């Protein structure tokens, strides 16, 4: 099993993070957990260096039903309580496209169908946003409210559904009435 410092050293030496092309033979796990609030923990202690969390987030993948950190030589499974990222900032740009920022600094523009999803069968469900390749983010309270101010409502099957427009896409955002 690799230790945290070795993982950092390996990651810092990588010229490109093309993790979708890496299929390392060596596999294991490391005691890292991403909490529901987006914080990263190692061996029970909070990883306080934001740059380290950003580095690890670039190595994060979801494969075979597991979250893992990938390098060219090793795949290490980690735990994720809910979703690996949290949208901490949401702003509607001049072109009416929503730009979102994750807790690790990823910038996402909502421009693709199914990029924002919500389960309308679950009361009070918070929408999820696709960050990249099977890695999703939940919305922070502030981002949720910022976006909720811009929703329109439609009637669907006896319910009032909130919908959010971003560019040419319209996304279900939640149920307004049950």
N, C-alpha and C positions, 0 to 999 in steps of 0.2 A: 504494500500500500504506500502511496506517495504522501508526503507531508505537504502542508500548506506552502512552506517556503519554496520547495522544489516546484510546485505548481506555478507559483508566481514567477520564478526564474525561467521556467520553460515558456510561459506565456509571453513574457517580456522579450524573448528572443525571436518570436514568430514574426516574419515579415508581413504576413497577410492572414486574416482570420477567415479563410475559406473552409469553415468547419463542415459544410455540407459535402465536401470532397474527402474528408478524413474519415477513415474507417479503421481505427487502431485495433490491433490484435489484443493488446494488454487492456484488461478491463477490471474494474474494482469499484470501490466506493470510498467516499471521504465524508467525514462528519461535518457537512455543511448543510444548513437548513435556511431556506428563504421563508421568512414569516409572512403572514397575510398582509402585514403593513408594508412589505417590501424590504424590510431589513434583513441583512445577511448575518448569519451566526456560524461560528466555527468552534466546535468542542464546548458548546454552552456559552461562549462569549461573543458579544457583538463585534463584528468587523467594523471598526471605526474609520478606517482609511477609505474615503469615498473613491479615490482613484483605484484602489484594489478591487472594490466592488464593481466599478465600471469595467475594469479589465476582465474579471471573471464573467460578467454579464455578456461580454463579446464571445466568450467560449461556451456559453450555455446553449444546449440543444435539448430537444425532446425526441427520444428514440425508443422504439419498442415499449411504449407505455411508461417510460422513465425519464425524468429530468437528469441531465448529466453535463459535466464539464468535459470538453473535448480538446485534446491536443493531438498532434500527428502521431504520438506514440501511446497515448493512454486515454481511455474513456472512464470517467469516475462518476458514478451515480451519486446524486444528492437528493435531499428532501425538499419539497415545496408544499407549504401548508395549503395554499389556495391557488394563486397564480403568481408567476415569477416577477411580474412588474406591476407598478401602480402609475396611472396617469396622474401627474401632480399639477399640470397646467393645461388649460384648453383655451384657445383663442380663435375667433372666427376672423379670417383674413379678408382683405378687400374683395377678393374674387369669390367670397362666400364659401370658401373651403375651410374646414376646421383643421387647425394644426394643434397637435397634442404633444406633450413632452412627458417622458417617463421619469421615474425617480433616479434613473441612471443616465439621463441625458439624451436618450433616443428621441428624435424628432419624427413624428408620423403625421402625414397629411391624409385625411379621410377622403379618398378618391376612388376606391375600389368597392364593388359590391361585396357584401358579407364581411367587410373589414370591421364592422361594429355589429355585434350580435347580442341579443337578449332573449331569454327563455320567457315567452309571454304566458306560459302556464304556471310560472312561479310568482306568487305575489311579492311585490317589492324587490324584484330581481334587479340588480345593477348591471348595466350593459358591460360587455367585454370588448376589448379592442385588440385586433391582431397587430403585434409589433413586428414579427418576422417569423417565418417558417415554424408554425405550430406553437409559437410562444405568444401568450396572451397577457393582457394587462387588465386590471380592474380600474375603475375610476375612483379617485379620491373624492371625498365629500365636496370639496371646492370645485373640482373639475365637473363633477356630476351636476351641481347646481348651476354653474356657468352655462353648460350645454342645455340643461333643462329649460332655461329661460328662453331658448330659441326654438323649442318644439312647436309643432302644429298638431292638431288632433284630428283623427278621422274615426268614424264609426265602423266597427268590424265585428260582425257576429254578436251584436248586442253589447259590445264593450267599446269604450273609448280608448283608442290606442294613440299614444304619443309617438310622433315621428320627427326625426331630425334630418334636415337636408344639409348636405355638404357637397358643393359643386353640383355635379349631375346625379349624385346618388341620394337616395332617400332610405333611411334606416329606421326600423322599429326601435323605439327607445324605452318603451314600457307601457304599462296599463294605467290609465288615469282613473277609470271607474271599473268596479266589479259588479 
